């Protein structure tokens, strides 16, 4: 199942990238998704690239009851975002989300690009569930869970940018 999500930020690409690499912001956005517990690792190199790796334990209350038997009472979600240095005013990255205990995986790309009001983070990816007969239903549920998590993260990002005083792009 294809997944397309766009998140506008009222800040320029550099400020948004700094936020995306800030461990305090990452902890805040994960807490906002309802994680039961989580871990965050951020690594960067002198050239400006950075990688964010998170693990979170998520409740399955938002997953349809008929699919919980495949998943259990919680999900262990591992997410890795590897961002390249800024080029031509934008940043590109790759994204992998794996759900342990459920054969579900999202692979895709991320693009942080300028817009007239700031910038936009665009995720494009493919959600795959390797479950015979029920794969499409599980993919749909996983895609919806990812969209919900990203909506919560968008709210945290807007508050983070407002509180940090990051100036919008002009």
Buried (B, 14 or more C-beta within 10 A) or exposed (E): BEBEBEBBBBBBBBBBBBBBBBEEBBBBBBEBBBBEEBEBEBEEEEEBBBBBBBBBBBEBEEBEEEBEEBBEEBBBBBBBBBBBBBEEEBBBBBBBBBBEEBBBBBEBEBBBBBBEEBBBBBBBBEBBBEBEEBBEBBBBBBBBBBBEBBEBBBEBBBEBBEEBEBEBBE
